[in-house]
Amino acid sequence: MQQQVKAGRITAIIWSMFLSGTARAALTYPVLPLSESCIIFNAFRQFFIRKLSADPMLRHHDFRRFWLSTVLASFGEQISSLAIPLTAVLLLQATPAQMGILIALQTLPFALFSLPVGVWLDRRSKYPVLLWSEFLFGVVLAVIPISYWLGLLNMHVLYAVGFLMGIGFVIGGSASQVFLAQLVGREHLLDAQSKFAATDSMARLVGPGIAGMLVQLLTAPVAVLVDALAFMASSWNLRYLRKRDSYPAPSDRHPFREMMDGIKMVWSHEVLWPLAWGTALWQLLFNGYLALQILFATHQLGMSPGVLGAAQTLGGLGVLVSSMLLKPLSRRFGSGRTILIGLGGTGAAWLLLAVIPASLFGSPLLSALAYGVVVFIFDCSAMLYFMPYLALRLKLTPDAYHGRMVSTMRFMTVAAAPLGALSAGWIAEHLGVRSGLIAIAVGGSLLTFGLLKTSPLRDIRD
């Protein structure tokens, strides 16, 4: 009877919030006892358990563990993706050219090491590679706050950390993609990618806001420490996976020949090849955008770290929307056209960003809001582009070539990215940051038009 009375009061609270708004509910029931809070918590807990148990993917122990590690790594990555550029721009007073160098060094390892890493991964178990790469991410990131506390932090330290992080992404990122495909199988790959996109949206919703707050209160280098701890926790969690992929059968072929096999396979494929060169041009533009984005927000729009972090959280909302749109769009238009829709959306976002004034309608706050809307459009479109792109290329590749395909595609798509960052930094240094963004927007529009007219993506249904 007592439980029924409590449940009735809880129902009244919820209906009051629903019908009259949270303010009236708070006035009517200003204090909620701990026992009733526990009942509400358990009710929501049971609701989510029922929802999760209905999904066969989420009943998979190893997938849940792998997913949790992805949550931790994504959360930390969102913090450092804002905190490291803010360290350069606000603390070290980096110029546009220096920001271009920083972004270029983060992508240079993809050009240098992607191809040999692919052959290396195809010859060994991916699980230990994944585990240790997550741990080493944390160690490398910890260099930034330690250098700051010792008074040794400068742009050269950031350059070194960026380059080492790039090496980690080449190795760990390739291993992660292949391990996921082996863990869930081809038939569940797109579903798994959608869940990872939703995870990324959660991290983007929470991470930038916390990063902005940490930078505002504790300085940017201290915020990077949170990312280091998140990667170490991700590595620790991976230790509890039950399924460990086995070592592939040893190959007596020379690694160089196997590497060339991967290049030939991508080069001769009617779908993978246009995907590779299209994504290569997009990455060139995207890395130019990364080099200028924080400079534009802080110097042109006058956004503080806290406001910038809040605006960046709209990107997480965009990723969340894209994760909900991905399946219906793929069913309606096919994977190929969904990729083209996402590509066009990113180009539109770059154009909108380039024309945001410093004070929209006389209000800097409206300019910051416009920046957040652009981030929403860009992140939503980028996920609509990359989720079917990642799933499609794995579906089209034989299992024995997965590692070499991923690394070959990474090499082809990111090899020119450092040039994009350096070029954008040079343009911004001599002509202004806004001019650099306009050049990127024009390039994005031309790329979308070129792929729409020449690639076979329009005809791919799944």
C-alpha positions as CSV (number, residue, x, y, z in Angstrom):
1,M,0.0,0.0,0.0
2,Q,2.8,2.4,0.9
3,Q,4.6,1.6,-2.4
4,Q,1.3,2.4,-4.3
5,V,1.0,5.8,-2.5
6,K,4.7,6.6,-3.5
7,A,4.1,5.4,-7.0
8,G,1.0,7.6,-7.2
9,R,3.0,10.7,-6.0
10,I,5.7,10.0,-8.5
11,T,3.1,9.7,-11.3
12,A,1.7,13.0,-10.2
13,I,5.2,14.6,-10.3
14,I,5.8,13.3,-13.9
15,W,2.4,14.4,-15.1
16,S,2.9,17.8,-13.5
17,M,6.2,18.2,-15.3
18,F,4.7,17.0,-18.6
19,L,1.5,19.2,-18.5
20,S,2.6,22.3,-16.7
21,G,6.4,22.4,-17.1
22,T,9.3,21.6,-14.8
23,A,9.1,25.0,-13.0
24,R,5.6,24.3,-11.7
25,A,6.5,20.7,-10.8
26,A,9.5,22.0,-8.8
27,L,7.3,24.4,-6.9
28,T,4.6,21.8,-6.2
29,Y,7.1,19.1,-5.1
30,P,10.3,21.0,-4.1
31,V,12.0,18.0,-2.4
32,L,11.9,14.4,-3.6
33,P,12.8,11.9,-0.9
34,L,15.7,9.5,-1.5
35,S,13.4,6.5,-1.4
36,E,11.2,7.9,-4.2
37,S,14.3,8.9,-6.2
38,C,15.4,5.3,-6.0
39,I,12.0,4.1,-7.3
40,I,12.2,6.5,-10.3
41,F,15.8,5.4,-11.0
42,N,14.8,1.7,-10.9
43,A,11.8,2.4,-13.1
44,F,14.0,4.0,-15.8
45,R,16.7,1.3,-15.3
46,Q,14.1,-1.5,-15.9
47,F,12.8,0.4,-19.0
48,F,16.3,0.7,-20.5
49,I,17.1,-2.9,-19.7
50,R,14.0,-4.1,-21.5
51,K,14.9,-1.9,-24.5
52,L,18.5,-3.1,-24.6
53,S,17.6,-6.8,-24.2
54,A,15.5,-6.6,-27.3
55,D,18.6,-5.8,-29.4
56,P,20.6,-9.0,-30.1
57,M,23.8,-6.9,-30.7
58,L,23.6,-5.5,-27.1
59,R,23.3,-9.0,-25.7
60,H,26.7,-9.8,-27.1
61,H,29.1,-9.5,-24.2
62,D,32.2,-8.7,-26.2
63,F,30.4,-6.1,-28.3
64,R,29.2,-4.4,-25.1
65,R,32.8,-4.3,-23.8
66,F,34.2,-3.1,-27.0
67,W,31.5,-0.5,-27.2
68,L,32.2,0.7,-23.7
69,S,35.9,1.2,-24.6
70,T,34.8,3.2,-27.6
71,V,32.6,5.3,-25.3
72,L,35.6,6.1,-23.1
73,A,38.0,6.8,-25.9
74,S,35.4,8.9,-27.8
75,F,34.6,10.9,-24.7
76,G,38.3,11.6,-24.1
77,E,39.0,12.4,-27.7
78,Q,36.3,15.0,-27.8
79,I,38.0,16.8,-24.9
80,S,41.5,16.8,-26.4
81,S,40.2,17.7,-29.9
82,L,39.1,21.1,-28.3
83,A,41.7,21.4,-25.6
84,I,44.8,20.8,-27.7
85,P,44.0,23.5,-30.3
86,L,43.0,25.9,-27.5
87,T,46.3,25.2,-25.8
88,A,48.0,26.2,-29.0
89,V,45.8,29.3,-29.8
90,L,45.2,30.7,-26.4
91,L,48.2,29.6,-24.3
92,L,51.0,29.5,-26.9
93,Q,49.5,32.2,-29.2
94,A,49.9,30.0,-32.3
95,T,49.7,31.7,-35.7
96,P,47.7,30.2,-38.6
97,A,50.8,28.8,-40.1
98,Q,51.7,27.0,-36.9
99,M,48.2,25.6,-36.6
100,G,48.6,24.3,-40.1
101,I,51.8,22.6,-39.2
102,L,50.2,21.1,-36.0
103,I,47.3,19.5,-38.0
104,A,49.7,18.4,-40.8
105,L,51.9,16.5,-38.3
106,Q,48.8,14.8,-36.9
107,T,48.0,13.4,-40.4
108,L,51.5,12.8,-41.7
109,P,51.8,9.3,-40.2
110,F,48.9,8.2,-42.3
111,A,51.0,8.9,-45.4
112,L,54.2,7.4,-44.0
113,F,53.0,4.3,-42.2
114,S,49.5,3.2,-43.5
115,L,50.7,0.7,-46.1
116,P,53.2,-1.2,-44.0
117,V,50.8,-1.2,-41.0
118,G,48.2,-2.9,-43.2
119,V,50.5,-5.8,-44.1
120,W,51.7,-6.0,-40.5
121,L,48.1,-6.2,-39.2
122,D,47.1,-8.9,-41.6
123,R,49.9,-11.1,-40.2
124,R,48.9,-10.9,-36.5
125,S,46.1,-10.7,-33.9
126,K,44.4,-7.3,-33.8
127,Y,43.4,-7.6,-30.1
128,P,46.7,-6.9,-28.4
129,V,47.5,-4.1,-31.0
130,L,44.2,-2.5,-30.1
131,L,44.7,-2.8,-26.3
132,W,48.3,-1.4,-26.3
133,S,47.5,1.4,-28.7
134,E,44.8,2.7,-26.4
135,F,47.2,2.6,-23.4
136,L,50.0,4.4,-25.3
137,F,47.5,7.1,-26.4
138,G,47.0,7.9,-22.7
139,V,50.8,8.0,-22.1
140,V,51.5,10.3,-25.0
141,L,48.7,12.7,-24.1
142,A,49.9,12.9,-20.5
143,V,53.1,14.6,-21.8
144,I,51.1,17.8,-22.4
145,P,50.0,18.5,-18.8
146,I,53.3,17.3,-17.4
147,S,55.2,19.6,-19.7
148,Y,52.9,22.5,-18.7
149,W,53.5,21.9,-15.0
150,L,57.3,21.7,-15.5
151,G,57.2,25.0,-17.5
152,L,58.4,23.2,-20.7
153,L,55.3,23.3,-22.9
154,N,55.8,24.9,-26.3
155,M,54.6,24.3,-29.9
156,H,57.4,21.8,-30.4
157,V,55.9,19.6,-27.7
158,L,52.5,19.8,-29.3
159,Y,54.1,19.0,-32.7
160,A,55.7,15.8,-31.2
161,V,52.5,14.8,-29.4
162,G,50.4,15.4,-32.5
163,F,52.8,13.2,-34.6
164,L,52.8,10.4,-32.1
165,M,49.0,10.5,-31.8
166,G,48.8,10.2,-35.6
167,I,51.0,7.1,-35.5
168,G,48.6,5.7,-32.8
169,F,45.6,6.4,-35.0
170,V,47.2,4.7,-37.9
171,I,47.8,1.5,-35.9
172,G,45.0,1.5,-33.4
173,G,42.3,2.8,-35.8
174,S,43.0,0.2,-38.5
175,A,43.1,-2.6,-35.9
176,S,39.8,-1.3,-34.4
177,Q,37.9,-1.3,-37.8
178,V,39.1,-4.8,-38.7
179,F,38.5,-6.2,-35.2
180,L,34.9,-4.8,-35.2
181,A,34.2,-6.5,-38.5
182,Q,35.5,-9.9,-37.1
183,L,33.6,-9.4,-33.9
184,V,30.1,-8.8,-35.3
185,G,30.3,-10.2,-38.8
186,R,29.4,-8.6,-42.1
187,E,25.7,-8.9,-41.7
188,H,25.7,-6.8,-38.5
189,L,28.4,-4.4,-39.6
190,L,26.1,-1.4,-40.5
191,D,24.1,-1.9,-37.4
192,A,27.3,-1.8,-35.3
193,Q,28.5,1.3,-37.1
194,S,25.2,3.0,-36.4
195,K,25.6,2.2,-32.7
196,F,29.1,3.6,-32.8
197,A,27.8,6.7,-34.4
198,A,25.3,7.1,-31.6
199,T,28.1,6.6,-29.1
200,D,30.1,9.3,-30.9
201,S,27.1,11.6,-30.7
202,M,26.9,11.1,-26.9
203,A,30.6,11.9,-26.6
204,R,30.2,15.0,-28.7
205,L,27.2,16.1,-26.7
206,V,29.1,15.9,-23.4
207,G,32.8,16.1,-24.3
208,P,33.1,19.6,-25.8
209,G,31.0,21.3,-23.1
210,I,33.2,19.7,-20.3
211,A,36.3,20.5,-22.3
212,G,35.3,24.2,-22.5
213,M,34.5,24.3,-18.8
214,L,37.8,22.6,-17.9
215,V,39.8,24.9,-20.1
216,Q,37.9,28.0,-18.7
217,L,38.5,26.9,-15.1
218,L,41.7,24.8,-15.1
219,T,43.6,25.7,-18.3
220,A,43.7,23.7,-21.5
221,P,46.6,21.4,-20.7
222,V,44.8,20.1,-17.6
223,A,41.8,19.3,-19.7
224,V,44.1,17.0,-21.8
225,L,44.8,15.0,-18.7
226,V,41.2,13.8,-18.6
227,D,41.6,12.4,-22.2
228,A,44.8,10.6,-21.1
229,L,42.9,8.9,-18.2
230,A,40.0,8.0,-20.5
231,F,42.3,6.2,-23.0
232,M,43.9,4.3,-20.2
233,A,40.5,3.2,-18.8
234,S,39.5,2.1,-22.3
235,S,42.6,-0.1,-22.5
236,W,41.9,-1.6,-19.1
237,N,38.3,-2.4,-20.2
238,L,39.5,-4.2,-23.3
239,R,41.3,-6.7,-21.1
240,Y,38.0,-8.3,-20.3
241,L,37.0,-9.3,-23.8
242,R,36.3,-13.1,-24.0
243,K,36.9,-13.5,-27.7
244,R,40.4,-12.9,-28.9
245,D,40.9,-13.0,-32.6
246,S,43.4,-15.7,-33.6
247,Y,46.7,-15.2,-35.5
248,P,46.2,-15.5,-39.2
249,A,47.9,-18.3,-41.1
250,P,51.5,-17.4,-41.6
251,S,52.3,-16.1,-45.1
252,D,55.6,-16.9,-46.9
253,R,55.1,-14.0,-49.3
254,H,57.3,-10.9,-49.1
255,P,55.5,-8.1,-47.2
256,F,56.1,-5.7,-50.1
257,R,54.2,-8.0,-52.5
258,E,51.3,-8.2,-50.0
259,M,51.3,-4.4,-49.7
260,M,51.2,-4.1,-53.5
261,D,48.3,-6.6,-53.6
262,G,46.3,-4.3,-51.4
263,I,47.1,-1.3,-53.6
264,K,46.2,-3.2,-56.8
265,M,42.9,-4.5,-55.3
266,V,41.8,-0.9,-54.3
267,W,43.1,0.6,-57.6
268,S,41.2,-1.9,-59.8
269,H,38.0,-1.9,-57.8
270,E,35.2,0.0,-59.6
271,V,33.7,1.3,-56.3
272,L,36.7,1.4,-53.9
273,W,38.8,3.5,-56.2
274,P,36.3,6.4,-56.6
275,L,35.7,6.2,-52.9
276,A,39.4,6.5,-52.3
277,W,40.1,9.6,-54.5
278,G,36.9,11.3,-53.5
279,T,37.7,10.9,-49.8
280,A,41.3,12.0,-50.4
281,L,40.2,15.3,-51.7
282,W,37.6,15.7,-48.9
283,Q,40.3,15.0,-46.3
284,L,42.6,17.6,-47.9
285,L,39.8,20.2,-47.4
286,F,38.8,18.9,-44.0
287,N,42.3,19.2,-42.6
288,G,42.4,22.7,-43.8
289,Y,39.2,23.3,-42.0
290,L,40.6,21.8,-38.8
291,A,43.6,24.1,-39.0
292,L,41.4,27.2,-39.2
293,Q,38.2,26.3,-37.2
294,I,39.4,27.2,-33.7
295,L,41.3,30.3,-34.9
296,F,38.1,31.5,-36.6
297,A,35.9,30.9,-33.6
298,T,38.2,32.6,-31.1
299,H,39.7,35.4,-33.1
300,Q,37.0,36.2,-35.7
301,L,33.9,35.5,-33.6
302,G,35.4,36.2,-30.2
303,M,34.2,33.0,-28.5
304,S,35.5,32.1,-25.1
305,P,36.5,28.5,-24.4
306,G,33.2,27.9,-22.4
307,V,31.0,29.3,-25.2
308,L,33.0,27.4,-27.8
309,G,32.6,24.2,-25.9
310,A,28.9,24.7,-25.6
311,A,28.6,25.4,-29.4
312,Q,30.6,22.3,-30.2
313,T,28.1,20.2,-28.3
314,L,25.6,20.8,-31.1
315,G,27.9,18.6,-33.2
316,G,27.0,15.7,-31.0
317,L,23.3,16.4,-31.6
318,G,24.1,16.3,-35.3
319,V,25.8,12.9,-35.0
320,L,22.8,11.7,-33.0
321,V,20.4,12.8,-35.7
322,S,22.6,11.2,-38.4
323,S,22.6,7.9,-36.5
324,M,18.8,7.9,-36.6
325,L,18.7,9.0,-40.3
326,L,21.3,6.5,-41.5
327,K,19.1,3.4,-41.8
328,P,16.1,5.0,-43.4
329,L,18.2,7.0,-45.8
330,S,20.2,3.9,-46.8
331,R,17.0,1.9,-47.4
332,R,15.4,4.8,-49.4
333,F,18.4,5.9,-51.5
334,G,21.0,3.2,-51.0
335,S,24.5,3.5,-49.4
336,G,26.0,5.2,-52.4
337,R,23.6,8.1,-52.6
338,T,23.6,8.5,-48.8
339,I,27.4,9.0,-49.0
340,L,26.8,11.7,-51.6
341,I,24.1,13.4,-49.5
342,G,26.6,13.6,-46.6
343,L,29.3,14.9,-48.8
344,G,27.1,17.7,-50.1
345,G,26.1,18.6,-46.5
346,T,29.7,19.1,-45.4
347,G,30.4,21.4,-48.3
348,A,27.3,23.5,-47.5
349,A,28.4,23.7,-43.8
350,W,31.9,25.0,-44.8
351,L,30.2,27.7,-47.0
352,L,27.9,28.8,-44.2
353,L,30.8,29.0,-41.7
354,A,32.8,31.2,-44.0
355,V,30.0,33.8,-44.2
356,I,29.2,34.1,-40.4
357,P,29.9,37.7,-39.4
358,A,31.6,38.6,-36.2
359,S,28.4,40.1,-34.9
360,L,25.2,38.6,-36.5
361,F,22.4,41.2,-36.4
362,G,24.5,43.2,-33.9
363,S,24.8,40.3,-31.5
364,P,28.0,38.2,-30.9
365,L,25.8,35.6,-29.1
366,L,23.8,35.1,-32.4
367,S,27.1,34.6,-34.2
368,A,28.1,31.9,-31.7
369,L,24.7,30.3,-32.1
370,A,25.2,30.3,-35.9
371,Y,28.6,28.7,-35.4
372,G,26.9,25.9,-33.4
373,V,24.3,25.4,-36.1
374,V,27.0,25.1,-38.7
375,V,28.8,22.5,-36.5
376,F,25.5,20.6,-36.2
377,I,25.1,20.5,-40.0
378,F,28.7,19.5,-40.6
379,D,28.9,16.7,-38.1
380,C,25.5,15.3,-39.1
381,S,26.6,15.3,-42.8
382,A,30.0,13.9,-42.1
383,M,28.6,10.9,-40.2
384,L,26.1,10.3,-43.1
385,Y,29.1,10.2,-45.3
386,F,31.5,8.1,-43.3
387,M,29.3,5.5,-41.6
388,P,28.1,3.9,-44.9
389,Y,31.6,4.6,-46.4
390,L,33.3,2.5,-43.7
391,A,30.7,-0.3,-43.8
392,L,30.6,-0.4,-47.7
393,R,34.3,-0.8,-48.2
394,L,34.5,-3.7,-45.7
395,K,31.6,-5.4,-47.3
396,L,33.2,-5.2,-50.7
397,T,36.6,-6.6,-49.5
398,P,37.5,-10.3,-48.9
399,D,38.4,-11.1,-45.3
400,A,42.0,-11.9,-46.1
401,Y,42.5,-8.3,-47.5
402,H,40.8,-6.4,-44.7
403,G,43.9,-5.1,-43.0
404,R,45.6,-4.2,-46.3
405,M,42.4,-2.6,-47.7
406,V,41.9,-0.4,-44.6
407,S,45.5,0.7,-44.6
408,T,45.6,1.3,-48.4
409,M,42.5,3.4,-48.2
410,R,43.8,5.3,-45.3
411,F,47.0,6.0,-47.2
412,M,45.3,7.1,-50.3
413,T,42.7,9.2,-48.5
414,V,44.9,10.9,-46.0
415,A,48.3,11.2,-47.8
416,A,47.5,14.6,-49.1
417,A,45.8,15.8,-45.9
418,P,49.0,17.5,-44.5
419,L,49.2,19.6,-47.7
420,G,45.6,20.7,-47.0
421,A,46.4,21.9,-43.5
422,L,49.6,23.6,-44.6
423,S,47.9,25.3,-47.5
424,A,45.0,26.6,-45.4
425,G,47.5,27.9,-42.8
426,W,49.4,29.7,-45.5
427,I,46.3,31.3,-47.1
428,A,45.0,32.4,-43.6
429,E,48.5,33.8,-42.7
430,H,48.6,36.0,-45.9
431,L,44.9,36.6,-46.8
432,G,43.0,36.0,-43.6
433,V,41.3,33.1,-41.9
434,R,37.9,33.9,-43.6
435,S,39.6,33.7,-47.1
436,G,41.0,30.3,-46.2
437,L,37.5,29.0,-45.2
438,I,36.0,30.4,-48.4
439,A,38.6,28.5,-50.5
440,I,37.7,25.3,-48.6
441,A,34.0,25.8,-49.2
442,V,34.5,26.3,-52.9
443,G,36.6,23.1,-53.0
444,G,33.9,21.2,-51.2
445,S,31.2,22.3,-53.7
446,L,33.4,21.3,-56.7
447,L,34.1,17.9,-55.1
448,T,30.5,17.1,-54.5
449,F,29.6,18.0,-58.1
450,G,32.5,15.9,-59.5
451,L,31.6,12.8,-57.6
452,L,27.9,13.2,-58.4
453,K,28.7,13.3,-62.2
454,T,31.5,10.7,-62.4
455,S,31.3,8.1,-59.7
456,P,29.3,4.8,-59.6
457,L,28.0,5.6,-56.1
458,R,24.6,6.7,-57.3
459,D,23.8,3.1,-58.4
460,I,24.9,1.3,-55.2
461,R,21.9,0.3,-53.1
462,D,23.5,-1.5,-50.2
